[in-house]
């Protein structure tokens, strides 16, 4: 290898280290300081999902390879996608964060569908990569959680398919258009909106678990237990969804008012 090749390789490594680590690490630290209180709420909401999944694993008596096991796996993947979305949001990777939120919602919908419909479960187990008709699961899930379809559609529109608003060249009123490498443009409104969206989707996951994996106690929809056990807890997902989504709507309206 020639000397200039070594120099080029080293320069490439240094550039990659900056773009992959340094620039994002600095932004993440600033994000944490800027959003400390809301971050605590989001972490609690995500943590409640992990607690519930572990609760079901610990006490359920029928988690052999069947629909319930597959459903739980999908809810776990939904939570993992939510967690990864949060990590990317800290780095001001807004597009990538939102794309993972859409994947999380889709996992929730498929999980509900196969957990409550034997035909869907059979189709899921027989499907290969990318062959299960997830849109059918969206339609199924929104019969039980009305808001879930609108959230999935909005996320699809915003970030999943390349569009000028989210993917196009950066525009500055003074300097014009540019492609900015390494610089992580931050937006306080976007931080808060995405954090509230993460918490809303955490509520959707919890509500899906309540509907498809737990049962009411003596007809009381606010008291839930794992079937076949005496392990009881209160239902709270609907209240969480309403609280976080209402806060998100207020934030969006405030942003629109400021833009006028």
C-alpha positions as CSV (number, residue, x, y, z in Angstrom):
1,X,0.0,0.0,0.0
2,X,1.4,3.4,-0.9
3,X,1.8,6.2,1.7
4,X,-1.0,8.3,0.2
5,X,-3.3,5.3,0.5
6,X,-2.5,5.1,4.2
7,X,-3.2,8.8,4.6
8,X,-6.5,8.5,2.8
9,X,-7.6,5.5,4.9
10,X,-6.7,7.4,8.1
11,X,-8.6,10.5,6.9
12,X,-11.6,8.4,6.1
13,X,-11.6,6.8,9.6
14,X,-11.3,10.2,11.2
15,X,-14.1,11.6,9.1
16,X,-16.3,8.6,9.9
17,X,-15.5,9.0,13.7
18,X,-16.7,12.6,13.6
19,X,-19.9,11.9,11.6
20,X,-20.8,8.7,13.5
21,X,-19.8,9.7,17.0
22,X,-18.5,13.2,17.8
23,X,-21.2,15.3,16.1
24,X,-24.0,13.1,17.4
25,X,-22.7,12.7,21.0
26,X,-22.5,16.5,21.4
27,X,-26.1,16.9,20.2
28,X,-27.3,14.1,22.5
29,X,-25.9,15.8,25.6
30,X,-27.6,19.1,24.7
31,X,-30.8,17.2,24.0
32,X,-30.8,15.7,27.5
33,X,-30.3,19.1,29.2
34,X,-33.0,20.7,27.0
35,X,-35.7,18.0,27.6
36,X,-34.9,16.7,31.1
37,X,-38.4,16.6,32.5
38,X,-40.1,15.1,29.4
39,X,-37.3,12.5,29.0
40,X,-38.1,11.2,32.5
41,X,-41.8,10.8,31.5
42,X,-40.9,9.0,28.3
43,X,-38.5,6.6,30.0
44,X,-41.1,5.7,32.6
45,X,-43.6,5.0,29.8
46,X,-41.2,2.7,28.0
47,X,-40.1,1.1,31.2
48,X,-43.7,0.2,32.0
49,X,-43.9,-1.8,28.7
50,X,-40.8,-3.8,29.7
51,X,-42.3,-4.4,33.1
52,X,-45.5,-5.7,31.6
53,X,-43.8,-8.0,29.2
54,X,-41.7,-9.5,31.9
55,X,-44.8,-9.8,34.1
56,X,-46.5,-11.9,31.4
57,X,-43.5,-14.0,30.8
58,X,-43.1,-14.7,34.5
59,X,-46.7,-15.7,35.2
60,X,-48.4,-16.9,32.0
61,X,-48.9,-20.6,31.8
62,X,-49.4,-21.0,28.1
63,X,-46.5,-19.3,26.3
64,X,-45.4,-22.3,24.3
65,X,-44.9,-21.6,20.5
66,X,-48.4,-20.3,19.8
67,X,-50.1,-17.1,19.0
68,X,-49.6,-15.6,22.4
69,X,-45.8,-16.1,22.3
70,X,-45.6,-14.6,18.8
71,X,-47.8,-11.7,19.9
72,X,-45.6,-11.0,22.9
73,X,-42.5,-11.2,20.6
74,X,-44.1,-8.5,18.4
75,X,-44.9,-6.3,21.3
76,X,-41.3,-6.6,22.5
77,X,-40.1,-5.7,19.0
78,X,-42.4,-2.7,19.1
79,X,-40.9,-1.6,22.4
80,X,-37.3,-2.2,21.1
81,X,-38.1,0.0,18.0
82,X,-39.5,2.6,20.3
83,X,-36.3,2.6,22.4
84,X,-34.1,2.8,19.2
85,X,-36.3,5.7,18.0
86,X,-35.6,7.5,21.3
87,X,-31.8,6.9,20.9
88,X,-31.9,8.4,17.4
89,X,-34.0,11.4,18.5
90,X,-31.3,12.3,21.1
91,X,-29.0,12.7,18.1
92,X,-31.4,14.9,16.2
93,X,-31.9,12.2,13.7
94,X,-35.6,13.1,13.3
95,X,-36.4,11.3,10.1
96,X,-34.8,8.0,11.2
97,X,-36.5,8.3,14.6
98,X,-40.0,8.8,13.1
99,X,-39.4,5.9,10.6
100,X,-38.8,3.6,13.6
101,X,-41.9,4.8,15.3
102,X,-43.9,3.7,12.3
103,X,-42.3,0.3,12.5
104,X,-43.2,0.1,16.2
105,X,-46.9,0.9,15.4
106,X,-46.9,-1.7,12.7
107,X,-45.5,-4.4,15.1
108,X,-48.3,-3.5,17.6
109,X,-51.0,-3.9,14.9
110,X,-49.6,-7.2,13.6
111,X,-49.2,-8.5,17.2
112,X,-52.9,-7.7,18.0
113,X,-54.1,-9.2,14.8
114,X,-52.3,-12.6,15.1
115,X,-53.1,-12.8,18.8
116,X,-56.8,-12.4,18.3
117,X,-57.4,-14.0,14.9
118,X,-56.3,-17.6,14.3
119,X,-56.4,-17.2,10.5
120,X,-54.0,-14.2,10.7
121,X,-51.7,-16.2,13.1
122,X,-51.5,-19.1,10.6
123,X,-50.8,-16.7,7.8
124,X,-48.1,-15.0,9.8
125,X,-46.4,-18.2,10.7
126,X,-46.5,-19.3,7.0
127,X,-45.2,-16.0,5.6
128,X,-41.7,-15.4,4.5
129,X,-39.8,-12.0,4.6
130,X,-42.1,-9.1,3.7
131,X,-45.0,-11.3,2.7
132,X,-47.4,-10.8,5.6
133,X,-50.0,-8.2,4.6
134,X,-49.4,-5.8,7.5
135,X,-51.9,-3.2,6.2
136,X,-54.6,-5.8,6.9
137,X,-53.4,-5.7,10.5
138,X,-53.7,-1.9,10.6
139,X,-57.3,-2.2,9.7
140,X,-57.9,-4.9,12.3
141,X,-56.1,-3.0,15.1
142,X,-57.9,0.3,14.6
143,X,-61.2,-1.4,15.3
144,X,-59.9,-1.8,18.9
145,X,-57.8,1.3,19.2
146,X,-59.3,3.9,16.9
147,X,-56.3,6.3,16.9
148,X,-53.8,3.8,15.8
149,X,-54.6,4.0,12.1
150,X,-54.3,7.7,11.9
151,X,-50.9,7.7,13.7
152,X,-49.6,5.0,11.4
153,X,-50.8,6.9,8.3
154,X,-49.2,10.2,9.5
155,X,-45.9,8.5,10.3
156,X,-45.9,6.9,6.8
157,X,-46.5,10.2,5.1
158,X,-43.9,12.1,7.1
159,X,-40.9,10.0,7.1
160,X,-41.1,6.5,5.5
161,X,-41.1,7.7,1.9
162,X,-38.6,10.3,0.7
163,X,-40.2,13.8,0.5
164,X,-38.9,17.3,0.0
165,X,-39.9,18.6,3.5
166,X,-38.0,15.9,5.5
167,X,-35.3,14.7,3.1
168,X,-34.6,17.7,0.8
169,X,-31.7,20.2,1.0
170,X,-31.6,22.4,4.1
171,X,-32.9,25.9,3.6
172,X,-31.7,29.0,5.4
173,X,-33.3,32.4,4.8
174,X,-29.9,34.1,4.7
175,X,-27.7,31.6,3.0
176,X,-30.1,29.7,0.8
177,X,-30.1,26.0,0.2
178,X,-27.3,23.6,1.3
179,X,-26.5,20.0,2.0
180,X,-25.1,20.0,5.6
181,X,-23.0,17.1,6.6
182,X,-22.3,16.3,10.2
183,X,-24.2,19.3,11.5
184,X,-27.2,18.1,13.5
185,X,-29.9,20.7,13.2
186,X,-31.9,20.7,16.4
187,X,-35.5,22.0,16.9
188,X,-37.0,22.3,20.4
189,X,-40.6,21.9,19.1
190,X,-39.5,18.7,17.1
191,X,-37.8,17.3,20.2
192,X,-40.9,17.7,22.4
193,X,-43.4,16.6,19.6
194,X,-41.4,13.4,19.0
195,X,-41.0,12.6,22.7
196,X,-44.7,13.0,23.2
197,X,-45.3,10.8,20.1
198,X,-43.0,8.1,21.6
199,X,-45.0,8.2,24.8
200,X,-48.3,8.0,22.9
201,X,-47.1,4.9,21.1
202,X,-45.9,3.4,24.3
203,X,-49.5,3.8,25.4
204,X,-50.7,2.0,22.3
205,X,-48.4,-0.9,23.0
206,X,-49.7,-1.1,26.6
207,X,-53.3,-0.9,25.4
208,X,-52.7,-3.7,22.8
209,X,-51.3,-5.8,25.6
210,X,-54.4,-5.1,27.8
211,X,-56.7,-6.0,25.0
212,X,-55.0,-9.1,23.6
213,X,-53.2,-10.7,26.5
214,X,-55.1,-9.8,29.6
215,X,-58.7,-10.3,30.7
216,X,-61.1,-8.3,32.8
217,X,-61.9,-9.3,36.4
218,X,-65.6,-9.9,37.1
219,X,-66.5,-7.8,34.1
220,X,-64.6,-4.8,35.4
221,X,-62.7,-3.4,32.4
222,X,-60.4,-1.4,34.8
223,X,-59.2,-4.5,36.6
224,X,-57.1,-6.9,34.4
225,X,-55.3,-10.1,35.0
226,X,-53.3,-12.7,33.2
227,X,-55.8,-15.5,32.2
228,X,-55.7,-18.5,34.5
229,X,-53.9,-16.6,37.3
230,X,-54.7,-14.2,40.2
231,X,-52.2,-11.7,39.0
232,X,-54.2,-8.5,38.8
233,X,-53.4,-4.9,37.8
234,X,-55.3,-1.7,36.9
235,X,-55.9,-0.8,33.3
236,X,-54.2,2.6,32.5
237,X,-53.2,2.6,28.9
238,X,-56.2,4.6,27.6
239,X,-55.6,7.4,30.1
240,X,-51.9,7.5,29.1
241,X,-52.7,7.6,25.4
242,X,-55.2,10.4,25.9
243,X,-52.9,12.5,28.1
244,X,-49.8,12.2,25.8
245,X,-51.7,12.7,22.6
246,X,-53.6,15.7,23.9
247,X,-50.3,17.3,25.0
248,X,-49.0,16.6,21.5
249,X,-52.0,18.3,19.9
250,X,-51.6,21.3,22.1
251,X,-47.9,21.6,21.1
252,X,-48.7,21.3,17.4
253,X,-51.3,24.1,17.7
254,X,-48.8,26.3,19.6
255,X,-46.2,25.8,16.8
256,X,-48.8,26.7,14.1
257,X,-49.7,29.8,16.0
258,X,-46.0,30.9,16.3
259,X,-45.6,30.3,12.6
260,X,-48.3,32.8,11.6
